[in-house]
């Protein structure tokens, strides 16, 4: 049953949104940073006031458990607050002159119109993390949310308008992705594209933007290893692995895809992890206590089924799960595979589903090499009580982010992003706002 109907806009209407953003840019850029900050703070407050409504809307259109939706609204709102302050810190810097009678200044100025393309798995947070940085820098925004989750974006736009965003500063364009994003890629007035999604689509956008040399910020695929050493506290290791694997039903670029466990701890870890996975409650997102919701669409289910079948064919053992859940056609049982070989599909490709693949390792050097043997490099997880090893792994793992003995690591102050084919640039932190600015150098003659 349809939840709602939204407009399916075309290339011409996308062009109109870009025109609105281009027209609004000079006045928005010229506002004092404190004035832009006041609007972002008001938007932040309105989001928190509407937290329950926004969370309900997200669960209805995306399916994630309501508790996770509430958490995402808080997370999404935090970027508005963070960048409200960060926009006031784009300070000019003086350069010690190497020329006589010259004063030299370097400053950051707003880039222009920014195109934003966001996915369905975090339909609020991916918008605010990008848009808050761009708006705080003085840019205007044209945003295209996933066609599967447009309502959260439209609700955010309504709250932004109530907060005081002038007409044309923040625009949401819903409809066919190829048409809308294609027009954004081609339009020279769009000076930057910020995209979260698959590496394959990211490459297409990068190629389309090459003729106009657009600035690119891309958060792409992940294939996170979770490495558990024998000295880890067992209960803590299992807690971390469950959270890292099954949050958002595994539909998260930060989800642990490959679980490597050192041999002395393998049997105990596998037993405890299997028991915890079997205890996870599966059901609709509005049911109390639900921890695993539906996958987004039939394609997601088909991918999970393909990876499980391939792993078993390659010699893995199925410990629990491995089939669709009785809750409905888009639900999949929390699944645990053991003895998964490195050549199995699930050890080479992102899963985006509630399937955990466990493999054993015998040495630190071995597991580092196996963890790094991927084209992706977004996040890695390490569980060990050895402080020296924590530092060694932090250096050796080829990932943009490394989480040691914990899962939650993201937020406004940190630079979110990956190495290799997991992305370009960073979101969050002061580095996230720099992407939407240009450096300008002023050399002023001071001779009498």
C-alpha positions as CSV (number, residue, x, y, z in Angstrom):
1,X,0.0,0.0,0.0
2,X,1.5,3.4,-1.0
3,X,2.5,5.6,1.9
4,X,2.4,8.9,-0.1
5,X,2.8,10.4,-3.5
6,X,5.5,12.9,-4.3
7,X,6.3,14.9,-7.4
8,X,8.4,13.3,-10.1
9,X,10.3,16.2,-11.5
10,X,12.2,16.3,-14.8
11,X,15.4,17.8,-16.1
12,X,13.7,21.2,-16.9
13,X,12.4,21.5,-13.3
14,X,15.7,20.5,-11.9
15,X,17.2,23.3,-14.0
16,X,14.6,25.7,-12.4
17,X,15.8,24.5,-8.9
18,X,19.4,25.2,-9.9
19,X,18.4,28.6,-11.2
20,X,16.7,29.4,-7.8
21,X,19.8,28.3,-6.0
22,X,22.1,30.4,-8.2
23,X,19.9,33.5,-7.8
24,X,19.8,33.0,-4.0
25,X,23.5,32.5,-3.7
26,X,24.9,36.1,-3.7
27,X,22.6,37.2,-0.9
28,X,23.1,34.1,1.2
29,X,26.9,34.2,0.7
30,X,27.0,37.9,1.8
31,X,25.1,37.3,5.1
32,X,27.2,37.4,8.2
33,X,28.3,33.9,9.3
34,X,26.4,34.7,12.6
35,X,23.2,35.2,10.7
36,X,23.5,31.9,8.8
37,X,24.4,30.3,12.1
38,X,21.2,31.6,13.7
39,X,19.1,29.9,11.0
40,X,20.9,26.6,11.3
41,X,20.4,26.7,15.1
42,X,16.7,27.4,14.6
43,X,16.5,24.5,12.2
44,X,18.3,22.3,14.7
45,X,15.8,23.2,17.4
46,X,12.8,22.6,15.1
47,X,14.1,19.1,14.3
48,X,14.4,18.2,17.9
49,X,10.9,19.5,18.6
50,X,9.6,17.3,15.8
51,X,11.7,14.3,16.7
52,X,8.9,11.9,17.2
53,X,7.1,12.9,14.0
54,X,10.3,12.7,12.0
55,X,11.3,9.4,13.4
56,X,7.8,7.9,12.7
57,X,8.0,9.2,9.1
58,X,11.4,7.6,8.7
59,X,10.3,4.3,10.0
60,X,7.2,4.3,7.8
61,X,9.2,5.0,4.6
62,X,12.5,3.2,5.4
63,X,11.5,0.4,7.7
64,X,14.2,0.8,10.4
65,X,13.1,0.2,14.0
66,X,11.7,3.3,15.6
67,X,14.4,3.5,18.2
68,X,17.0,3.7,15.4
69,X,15.0,6.4,13.7
70,X,14.9,8.5,16.8
71,X,18.7,8.1,17.1
72,X,19.1,9.2,13.5
73,X,17.1,12.3,14.0
74,X,19.3,13.3,16.9
75,X,22.4,12.5,14.9
76,X,21.1,14.5,11.9
77,X,20.2,17.5,13.9
78,X,23.6,17.6,15.5
79,X,25.2,18.5,12.2
80,X,23.1,21.7,12.0
81,X,24.3,22.7,15.5
82,X,28.0,21.8,14.7
83,X,28.2,23.7,11.5
84,X,26.3,26.7,12.9
85,X,29.5,27.2,15.0
86,X,32.0,26.0,12.4
87,X,30.8,28.5,9.8
88,X,32.0,31.3,12.0
89,X,35.6,29.9,12.0
90,X,36.4,30.2,8.3
91,X,39.0,32.8,9.3
92,X,41.3,34.7,7.0
93,X,45.0,34.1,7.6
94,X,47.9,36.5,7.2
95,X,50.9,35.3,5.2
96,X,54.3,36.6,6.0
97,X,55.2,38.6,3.0
98,X,58.2,37.6,0.8
99,X,57.8,40.9,-1.2
100,X,58.5,44.4,-0.1
101,X,55.6,46.8,0.5
102,X,53.0,44.0,0.3
103,X,50.3,42.7,2.6
104,X,49.2,39.1,2.0
105,X,45.9,37.5,3.1
106,X,44.4,34.1,2.4
107,X,40.8,33.5,3.0
108,X,38.1,31.0,2.2
109,X,35.0,32.0,0.2
110,X,31.8,30.1,-0.6
111,X,32.0,27.9,-3.7
112,X,28.5,28.4,-5.1
113,X,25.6,26.1,-5.8
114,X,26.2,22.6,-4.3
115,X,24.4,19.5,-5.6
116,X,23.6,16.8,-2.9
117,X,22.6,13.2,-3.7
118,X,21.6,11.1,-0.7
119,X,20.8,7.4,-0.1
120,X,17.8,5.7,1.5
121,X,19.5,4.1,4.5
122,X,20.1,7.3,6.4
123,X,17.5,9.7,4.8
124,X,17.9,12.5,7.3
125,X,21.5,12.4,8.5
126,X,23.0,12.2,5.0
127,X,21.2,15.4,4.1
128,X,22.1,17.5,7.1
129,X,25.7,16.3,7.2
130,X,26.2,17.6,3.7
131,X,23.8,20.6,3.6
132,X,24.7,22.0,7.0
133,X,28.4,22.3,5.9
134,X,27.5,23.8,2.5
135,X,25.0,26.3,4.0
136,X,27.3,27.4,6.8
137,X,30.0,28.1,4.2
138,X,27.6,30.4,2.4
139,X,26.7,28.0,-0.5
140,X,23.2,27.2,-1.7
141,X,21.9,23.7,-2.1
142,X,20.0,21.5,-4.6
143,X,19.3,18.1,-3.0
144,X,18.1,14.9,-4.6
145,X,17.0,12.3,-2.0
146,X,16.7,8.6,-2.8
147,X,13.4,7.9,-4.6
148,X,12.7,5.3,-1.9
149,X,12.8,7.8,1.0
150,X,11.8,11.3,-0.3
151,X,9.5,12.2,2.7
152,X,12.3,12.7,5.2
153,X,14.0,15.2,2.9
154,X,10.8,17.1,2.2
155,X,10.1,17.3,5.9
156,X,13.5,18.7,6.6
157,X,13.0,21.3,3.8
158,X,9.7,22.4,5.5
159,X,11.5,22.8,8.8
160,X,14.3,24.6,7.2
161,X,11.9,27.1,5.7
162,X,10.2,27.6,9.1
163,X,13.7,28.2,10.5
164,X,14.2,31.1,8.2
165,X,16.1,29.7,5.1
166,X,15.3,32.2,2.3
167,X,13.7,31.0,-0.9
168,X,16.1,29.2,-3.2
169,X,18.8,28.5,-0.6
170,X,17.8,24.9,0.1
171,X,15.9,23.0,-2.7
172,X,14.7,19.4,-2.8
173,X,14.1,17.8,-6.2
174,X,12.3,14.4,-6.2
175,X,12.0,12.1,-9.1
176,X,14.0,9.9,-11.4
177,X,17.6,9.9,-10.2
178,X,19.3,9.5,-13.6
179,X,17.4,12.5,-15.0
180,X,17.8,14.8,-12.0
181,X,21.4,13.9,-11.1
182,X,22.3,14.0,-14.8
183,X,21.1,17.6,-15.1
184,X,23.0,18.5,-11.9
185,X,26.2,16.9,-13.3
186,X,25.9,18.8,-16.6
187,X,25.0,22.3,-15.3
188,X,28.1,24.4,-14.9
189,X,26.3,26.5,-12.2
190,X,26.6,23.6,-9.9
191,X,30.1,23.9,-8.6
192,X,30.3,20.8,-6.4
193,X,28.6,17.4,-6.1
194,X,28.3,15.7,-2.8
195,X,27.2,12.0,-3.1
196,X,26.7,9.1,-0.7
197,X,26.0,5.7,-2.3
198,X,27.7,2.9,-4.2
199,X,31.1,3.1,-5.6
200,X,29.8,2.2,-9.0
201,X,27.4,5.2,-9.1
202,X,30.0,7.4,-7.6
203,X,32.3,6.6,-10.5
204,X,29.6,7.5,-13.0
205,X,29.0,10.8,-11.3
206,X,32.7,11.6,-11.2
207,X,33.0,10.9,-14.9
208,X,30.0,13.1,-15.7
209,X,31.4,15.9,-13.7
210,X,34.8,15.8,-15.2
211,X,34.1,18.2,-18.2
212,X,33.1,21.0,-15.8
213,X,35.8,20.1,-13.1
214,X,33.2,20.1,-10.3
215,X,34.4,19.7,-6.7
216,X,33.6,16.1,-5.6
217,X,32.8,14.9,-2.1
218,X,31.9,11.2,-2.1
219,X,31.2,8.7,0.6
220,X,31.0,5.4,-1.2
221,X,31.0,1.7,-0.5
222,X,32.4,0.0,2.5
223,X,33.6,-3.5,3.3
224,X,34.6,-3.2,7.0
225,X,36.7,-5.8,8.8
226,X,36.1,-6.4,12.5
227,X,39.2,-8.0,14.0
228,X,38.9,-9.7,17.4
229,X,42.2,-10.7,19.2
230,X,42.5,-13.5,21.7
231,X,43.1,-11.0,24.5
232,X,39.8,-9.3,24.0
233,X,37.1,-9.4,26.7
234,X,34.7,-11.9,25.2
235,X,31.4,-10.3,26.3
236,X,32.6,-6.9,25.1
237,X,33.8,-8.3,21.8
238,X,30.4,-9.9,21.1
239,X,28.6,-6.7,22.0
240,X,30.7,-4.8,19.6
241,X,30.4,-7.3,16.8
242,X,26.6,-7.5,17.2
243,X,26.2,-3.7,17.1
244,X,28.7,-3.3,14.2
245,X,27.0,-6.0,12.1
246,X,23.3,-5.7,12.8
247,X,22.6,-2.0,13.2
248,X,20.2,-0.7,10.6
249,X,19.6,-4.4,9.8
250,X,23.1,-4.5,8.3
251,X,22.2,-1.8,5.7
252,X,25.0,0.5,6.6
253,X,28.2,1.4,4.9
254,X,29.9,1.1,8.3
255,X,28.5,-2.4,9.0
256,X,31.1,-5.0,9.8
257,X,31.2,-7.3,6.8
258,X,34.1,-9.6,7.7
259,X,34.6,-10.8,11.2
260,X,38.2,-12.1,11.8
261,X,38.6,-13.9,15.2
262,X,42.0,-15.1,16.5
263,X,42.0,-18.9,16.8
264,X,42.2,-19.2,20.7
265,X,39.0,-17.2,21.1
266,X,37.2,-18.5,18.0
267,X,35.1,-21.3,19.5
268,X,33.9,-19.2,22.5
269,X,33.2,-16.1,20.4
270,X,31.3,-18.0,17.7
271,X,29.0,-19.7,20.3
272,X,28.3,-16.4,22.1
273,X,27.8,-14.5,18.9
274,X,25.4,-17.1,17.4
275,X,23.3,-17.0,20.6
276,X,23.1,-13.3,20.5
277,X,22.2,-13.2,16.8
278,X,19.4,-15.7,17.4
279,X,18.0,-13.6,20.2
280,X,17.6,-10.5,18.0
281,X,14.0,-9.6,17.5
282,X,12.8,-9.3,13.9
283,X,9.7,-7.4,12.9
284,X,8.1,-4.2,11.7
285,X,9.8,-1.0,12.8
286,X,6.9,0.1,14.9
287,X,6.8,-3.1,17.0
288,X,8.2,-2.6,20.5
289,X,11.7,-4.0,21.0
290,X,12.4,-4.8,17.3
291,X,16.1,-4.8,16.4
292,X,16.0,-6.1,12.9
293,X,13.6,-4.6,10.4
294,X,12.9,-5.3,6.7
295,X,15.5,-4.9,4.0
296,X,14.8,-2.0,1.6
297,X,13.6,-3.9,-1.5
298,X,13.7,-7.3,-3.2
299,X,17.1,-6.6,-4.8
300,X,18.6,-6.4,-1.3
301,X,17.1,-9.7,-0.4
302,X,18.4,-11.3,-3.6
303,X,21.9,-10.0,-2.9
304,X,21.9,-11.5,0.6
305,X,20.6,-14.8,-0.7
306,X,23.3,-14.9,-3.4
307,X,26.1,-14.2,-0.9
308,X,24.9,-16.8,1.5
309,X,24.5,-19.5,-1.2
310,X,27.9,-18.7,-2.5
311,X,29.6,-18.9,0.9
312,X,28.1,-22.3,1.6
313,X,29.2,-23.5,-1.9
314,X,32.7,-22.3,-1.0
315,X,32.8,-24.4,2.2
316,X,31.4,-22.1,4.9
317,X,29.1,-23.5,7.6
318,X,25.7,-22.1,8.3
319,X,25.3,-21.7,12.1
320,X,21.9,-20.0,12.2
321,X,19.5,-18.2,9.9
322,X,20.0,-18.4,6.1
323,X,16.5,-17.8,4.9
324,X,13.8,-15.2,4.6
325,X,12.0,-14.5,7.9
326,X,8.3,-15.3,8.5
327,X,7.7,-11.7,9.3
328,X,7.3,-10.9,5.5
329,X,8.9,-11.1,2.1
330,X,11.5,-8.4,2.7
331,X,12.7,-9.8,6.1
332,X,15.8,-11.9,6.4
333,X,16.8,-13.9,9.4
334,X,19.9,-12.8,11.3
335,X,22.4,-15.1,9.8
336,X,25.8,-16.4,11.0
337,X,28.3,-18.1,8.7
338,X,31.5,-19.7,10.1
339,X,34.7,-20.9,8.4
340,X,34.1,-18.5,5.5
341,X,37.0,-18.6,3.0
342,X,38.5,-15.4,1.6
343,X,37.4,-16.2,-1.9
344,X,33.7,-16.2,-1.0
345,X,31.6,-13.4,-2.5
346,X,30.7,-12.1,1.0
347,X,34.3,-11.6,1.8
348,X,34.9,-9.5,-1.3
349,X,31.7,-7.5,-1.7
350,X,29.6,-5.3,0.6
351,X,26.6,-7.2,2.0
352,X,24.0,-4.7,3.1
353,X,22.0,-7.2,5.1
354,X,21.9,-9.1,8.4
355,X,24.5,-11.7,7.6
356,X,27.8,-12.1,9.6
357,X,30.7,-14.0,8.0
358,X,33.3,-15.3,10.5
359,X,36.8,-16.4,9.6
360,X,39.8,-17.4,11.8
361,X,43.3,-15.9,11.8
362,X,46.5,-16.9,13.5
363,X,48.8,-13.8,13.5
364,X,48.7,-10.0,13.5
365,X,50.5,-9.7,10.2
366,X,48.3,-12.2,8.5
367,X,45.0,-10.5,9.6
368,X,46.3,-7.0,8.6
369,X,47.1,-8.3,5.1
370,X,43.7,-9.9,4.8
371,X,41.8,-6.9,6.1
372,X,43.6,-4.6,3.7
373,X,43.1,-6.9,0.7
374,X,40.1,-4.9,-0.7
375,X,39.4,-2.0,-2.9
376,X,37.5,-0.4,-0.1
377,X,38.8,1.5,2.9
378,X,36.0,3.2,4.9
379,X,36.1,1.9,8.4
380,X,37.8,-1.0,10.3
381,X,37.1,-2.3,13.8
382,X,39.7,-3.7,16.2
383,X,39.0,-5.4,19.6
384,X,42.0,-5.9,21.8
385,X,43.2,-5.0,25.2
386,X,46.8,-4.7,24.1
387,X,47.6,-1.0,23.9
388,X,50.7,-1.3,21.7
389,X,48.7,-3.5,19.3
390,X,45.9,-0.9,19.2
391,X,48.5,1.7,17.9
392,X,50.0,-0.7,15.4
393,X,46.7,-1.7,14.0
394,X,45.6,1.9,13.9
395,X,48.6,2.7,11.7
396,X,48.6,-0.5,9.6
397,X,44.9,-0.7,8.5
398,X,44.3,1.2,5.2
399,X,41.0,2.8,6.2
400,X,39.9,6.4,6.7
401,X,38.5,5.5,10.1
402,X,39.5,2.9,12.7
403,X,37.4,2.1,15.7
404,X,39.2,0.4,18.6
405,X,37.1,-1.3,21.3
406,X,33.9,0.5,20.3
407,X,31.4,0.9,17.5
408,X,30.0,4.5,17.7
409,X,32.6,6.9,16.4
410,X,30.9,9.3,14.1
411,X,29.5,12.8,14.7
412,X,29.9,16.5,13.8
413,X,33.5,17.0,15.1
414,X,35.1,14.1,13.2
415,X,36.2,13.8,9.5
416,X,34.0,11.0,8.0
417,X,35.3,9.4,4.9
418,X,37.3,6.6,3.4
419,X,40.4,5.6,1.5
420,X,40.8,4.0,-1.9
421,X,37.4,3.4,-3.6
422,X,35.4,4.2,-0.5
423,X,35.3,7.9,-1.4
424,X,36.8,11.3,-1.9
425,X,37.1,14.1,0.7
426,X,35.5,14.2,4.1
427,X,32.2,15.1,5.7
428,X,31.9,16.5,9.2
429,X,34.6,18.4,11.1
430,X,36.3,21.5,9.8
431,X,37.4,19.5,6.8
432,X,33.8,18.9,5.8
433,X,33.2,22.6,5.3
434,X,36.4,23.2,3.4
435,X,35.1,21.2,0.5
436,X,32.5,23.9,-0.2
437,X,34.9,26.8,-0.2
438,X,37.6,28.2,-2.5
439,X,40.9,29.7,-1.3
440,X,41.5,33.3,-2.3
441,X,44.8,35.0,-2.0
442,X,44.9,38.8,-1.7
443,X,48.2,40.7,-2.3
444,X,47.8,44.4,-1.4
445,X,50.5,47.0,-2.2
446,X,51.2,49.1,0.8
447,X,53.8,51.4,-0.6
448,X,53.4,55.0,0.3
